[in-house]
Amino acid sequence: MTRHKRKMTRGRVIAALTAALGLTGAAIATNVMLSPAGAAAVWPTPNGQQPVTKTIEVSGTRDGGLKRFYGTGDLGDGGQDEGQPPLFKLADGAVLKNVVIGSPAADGIHCSGSCTLQNVWWEDVGEDAATFKGTSSSATYKVYGGGAKKASDKVFQFNGAGKLVVSKFQVSDFGKLVRTCGNCSKQYKRTIIVHDVDVTAPGKSIVGINTNYGDTAALRDIRIHGDSSRKISTCDRFTGNNTGAEPTKTGSGPDGTYCRFTSADISYK
């Protein structure tokens, strides 16, 4: 059966993004002031710092007051090994805001279910900046404001099910901004929205998805800086697996089905 997809207008996309983020107009205005997008935006100066020797468990809302948190002891390796513990582990529905992740960053932040990361800044990404691990198809992960630098591989690792919305974020010197897991033992359909984001070279790709599991990625208002040769890939498509094998890349760029955007949604500065 052929499915006929309704094309969303830009206004409807913005409305959908607002609903996905769960923010009122007043909250949006406040948060824009807190964390404006743009490569020229000044990164925050941390208000002190705190070493983390054991993963910090978060339920409800935790406001870090823009303090820098960094790993030490068992969390202070600073390597890229898989399976490292995170600095923060968020319970389903938790909110973490106004935090600077310093170095060593271990495996950053883990979300066990739906979560919100608001005005969180990674100065030097460790294994990954954040990993989203919820198992419900209704899980929603929201990254609003903030930024990440020096990610040799992935910034956001999307292992679980549901929807990830990244908005008003900035990233520079990175491998992949978002990657749905290509070879996890348990696979899901995953939905990604990346909106109003500044991307600064060097970098490899903005989004990577698995078409065989029905992943989709919508890119809107993406500004790419310092990439006149256009080496940063916008949206890479893969055939994923659950065996641990390296996934096969099948294509790149908009296709109207899985990578949902047009050239008008990407600008080069």
Wavefront OBJ file of the C-alpha trace (Angstrom):
o trace
v 0.000 0.000 0.000
v 1.407 3.347 -0.979
v 1.494 5.936 1.776
v 0.889 9.523 0.854
v 2.811 11.813 3.172
v 1.485 15.287 3.825
v 4.184 17.890 3.361
v 4.571 20.039 6.464
v 4.785 23.774 6.066
v 7.552 25.578 7.952
v 4.962 27.059 10.316
v 3.609 23.623 11.113
v 7.142 22.327 11.664
v 7.793 25.103 14.209
v 4.503 24.336 15.953
v 5.381 20.639 16.058
v 8.817 21.419 17.450
v 7.326 23.605 20.161
v 4.929 20.828 21.133
v 7.727 18.239 21.077
v 9.882 20.356 23.333
v 6.989 20.976 25.712
v 7.780 24.680 26.015
v 5.453 27.633 26.227
v 6.132 30.810 24.277
v 7.379 32.520 27.439
v 9.689 29.607 28.227
v 11.087 29.683 24.712
v 11.841 33.390 24.994
v 13.592 32.867 28.315
v 15.646 29.939 27.083
v 16.707 31.697 23.908
v 18.182 34.414 26.108
v 19.949 31.762 28.173
v 21.468 29.920 25.249
v 21.352 31.646 21.861
v 22.274 29.551 18.855
v 25.075 30.761 16.642
v 28.714 29.910 16.113
v 29.709 33.310 17.483
v 27.779 32.816 20.730
v 30.009 33.038 23.779
v 30.326 29.853 25.759
v 29.469 30.262 29.430
v 32.123 30.777 32.064
v 31.608 28.029 34.676
v 30.601 29.084 38.172
v 33.151 26.920 39.931
v 33.734 23.236 39.395
v 33.022 19.873 40.974
v 34.895 16.589 40.548
v 32.674 13.528 40.043
v 33.965 10.206 41.383
v 30.701 8.276 41.036
v 27.804 8.635 38.583
v 25.294 11.259 39.764
v 21.731 9.917 39.672
v 19.105 12.499 38.690
v 15.340 12.268 39.081
v 13.057 15.248 38.838
v 14.950 18.447 37.973
v 18.569 19.281 38.750
v 19.928 22.773 38.091
v 23.713 22.757 38.027
v 24.019 26.538 38.277
v 26.476 26.436 35.341
v 29.068 24.671 37.475
v 31.675 22.567 35.638
v 31.497 18.839 36.400
v 34.394 16.562 35.451
v 35.344 12.954 36.045
v 37.989 11.768 38.442
v 38.920 8.403 39.938
v 37.020 5.682 38.052
v 35.414 8.376 35.871
v 38.681 10.128 35.076
v 40.164 7.923 32.352
v 39.426 10.367 29.536
v 39.531 7.628 26.893
v 37.192 6.541 24.105
v 36.531 2.994 25.320
v 32.980 1.704 24.915
v 30.971 0.944 28.045
v 32.254 3.720 30.300
v 29.893 4.929 33.041
v 28.374 8.419 32.678
v 28.859 11.467 34.879
v 25.059 11.846 35.093
v 22.354 9.193 34.796
v 18.824 10.575 34.348
v 15.712 8.672 35.356
v 12.669 8.649 33.090
v 11.257 12.187 32.926
v 14.289 13.873 34.516
v 15.562 17.347 33.606
v 19.196 18.426 33.777
v 19.919 22.085 33.111
v 22.638 24.732 33.354
v 25.563 22.312 33.491
v 29.057 22.465 31.995
v 30.663 19.082 31.356
v 34.431 19.434 31.593
v 37.237 16.968 30.913
v 37.549 14.092 31.574
v 33.873 13.616 30.658
v 33.640 9.785 30.806
v 30.454 8.827 28.905
v 28.724 12.146 29.537
v 25.013 11.759 30.270
v 22.741 8.715 30.042
v 18.965 9.064 29.786
v 17.085 5.953 30.941
v 13.827 7.226 29.441
v 12.358 10.544 28.370
v 14.588 13.411 29.484
v 15.388 17.079 28.917
v 18.906 18.503 28.656
v 18.634 22.280 28.808
v 21.602 24.635 28.478
v 24.145 21.831 28.871
v 27.641 22.429 27.489
v 30.322 19.828 26.746
v 33.793 21.395 26.619
v 35.547 18.204 25.484
v 33.274 15.271 24.668
v 34.452 11.946 26.090
v 33.112 8.671 24.684
v 29.769 10.353 23.816
v 28.149 13.537 25.090
v 24.788 11.887 25.807
v 23.230 8.485 25.206
v 19.445 8.014 24.972
v 18.342 4.575 26.143
v 14.581 4.546 26.745
v 12.712 1.488 25.467
v 9.256 3.002 24.944
v 8.185 4.192 21.491
v 6.601 7.196 23.257
v 9.894 8.313 24.862
v 10.955 11.873 23.954
v 14.462 13.221 24.509
v 14.890 17.002 24.313
v 18.179 18.851 23.925
v 17.525 22.592 24.092
v 20.356 25.102 23.931
v 23.942 24.379 24.892
v 26.757 23.036 22.765
v 29.551 20.510 22.355
v 33.174 20.607 21.214
v 35.919 18.089 20.492
v 33.885 14.942 19.878
v 36.197 12.538 18.069
v 33.196 10.350 17.253
v 29.560 10.840 18.265
v 27.971 13.687 20.198
v 24.525 12.128 20.718
v 24.179 8.336 20.655
v 20.556 7.259 20.122
v 20.340 3.637 21.282
v 16.763 3.526 22.526
v 13.311 3.996 21.047
v 11.262 7.150 20.532
v 12.011 10.692 19.386
v 15.013 12.978 19.836
v 14.671 16.752 19.351
v 17.841 18.875 19.212
v 17.163 22.622 19.047
v 19.222 25.820 19.445
v 22.407 23.811 19.840
v 25.929 24.415 18.539
v 28.598 21.852 17.738
v 32.174 22.133 16.497
v 35.133 19.809 15.880
v 33.091 16.604 15.885
v 32.485 13.265 14.207
v 28.703 12.806 14.146
v 26.148 15.057 15.830
v 23.465 12.329 16.103
v 23.727 8.620 15.284
v 21.041 6.005 15.792
v 22.713 2.813 16.921
v 23.838 0.840 13.887
v 24.477 -2.505 15.583
v 22.768 -2.665 18.989
v 21.459 -6.082 20.058
v 17.999 -4.519 20.478
v 16.895 -2.227 17.673
v 14.012 0.252 17.379
v 12.435 2.750 15.041
v 13.829 6.192 15.920
v 12.733 9.707 14.991
v 15.099 12.690 14.962
v 14.417 16.422 14.606
v 17.389 18.806 14.420
v 16.293 22.440 14.314
v 18.000 25.847 14.549
v 21.510 24.449 15.024
v 24.975 25.827 14.224
v 27.526 23.345 12.940
v 31.189 24.382 12.679
v 33.858 22.426 10.791
v 35.685 20.171 11.121
v 32.997 17.525 11.289
v 31.868 14.366 9.508
v 28.070 14.206 9.563
v 25.039 15.810 11.188
v 22.812 12.728 11.359
v 23.164 9.008 10.691
v 20.080 6.753 10.606
v 19.064 3.149 9.855
v 16.496 3.014 7.073
v 15.741 -0.695 7.555
v 14.335 0.055 11.020
v 12.259 2.994 9.790
v 14.405 5.784 11.273
v 13.695 9.319 10.041
v 15.584 12.600 10.423
v 14.141 16.070 9.771
v 16.660 18.928 9.495
v 15.444 22.534 9.658
v 17.389 25.818 9.768
v 20.858 24.272 9.930
v 23.795 26.690 9.563
v 27.165 25.171 8.607
v 30.248 27.310 9.237
v 33.742 26.998 7.796
v 32.944 24.223 5.338
v 33.206 25.869 1.931
v 34.052 22.535 0.310
v 30.906 21.010 1.881
v 32.630 17.968 3.325
v 30.225 17.661 6.289
v 27.512 15.179 5.347
v 23.991 16.228 6.250
v 22.193 12.894 6.633
v 23.760 9.455 6.151
v 21.610 6.374 5.603
v 22.657 2.907 6.782
v 21.367 -0.640 6.931
v 21.628 -1.410 10.613
v 21.810 -4.796 12.328
v 21.509 -6.417 15.749
v 24.568 -8.629 15.449
v 27.282 -6.144 16.329
v 28.596 -6.025 12.754
v 29.602 -2.736 11.142
v 26.463 -1.251 9.484
v 26.466 -0.730 5.725
v 26.143 2.822 4.423
v 23.569 3.080 1.637
v 23.353 6.794 0.833
v 23.531 10.415 1.932
v 21.502 13.591 1.631
v 17.763 14.279 1.443
v 15.569 11.560 -0.030
v 12.094 12.703 1.022
v 11.428 9.513 2.985
v 14.075 8.951 5.643
v 16.196 12.124 5.394
v 13.452 14.764 5.387
v 14.735 18.169 4.346
v 15.658 20.194 1.277
v 18.652 22.288 0.308
v 16.760 25.352 1.573
v 17.006 23.969 5.112
v 20.832 24.022 5.028
v 22.883 27.213 4.738
v 26.652 27.669 4.498
v 28.384 30.580 6.243
l 1 2 3 4 5 6 7 8 9 10 11 12 13 14 15 16 17 18 19 20 21 22 23 24 25 26 27 28 29 30 31 32 33 34 35 36 37 38 39 40 41 42 43 44 45 46 47 48 49 50 51 52 53 54 55 56 57 58 59 60 61 62 63 64 65 66 67 68 69 70 71 72 73 74 75 76 77 78 79 80 81 82 83 84 85 86 87 88 89 90 91 92 93 94 95 96 97 98 99 100 101 102 103 104 105 106 107 108 109 110 111 112 113 114 115 116 117 118 119 120 121 122 123 124 125 126 127 128 129 130 131 132 133 134 135 136 137 138 139 140 141 142 143 144 145 146 147 148 149 150 151 152 153 154 155 156 157 158 159 160 161 162 163 164 165 166 167 168 169 170 171 172 173 174 175 176 177 178 179 180 181 182 183 184 185 186 187 188 189 190 191 192 193 194 195 196 197 198 199 200 201 202 203 204 205 206 207 208 209 210 211 212 213 214 215 216 217 218 219 220 221 222 223 224 225 226 227 228 229 230 231 232 233 234 235 236 237 238 239 240 241 242 243 244 245 246 247 248 249 250 251 252 253 254 255 256 257 258 259 260 261 262 263 264 265 266 267 268 269
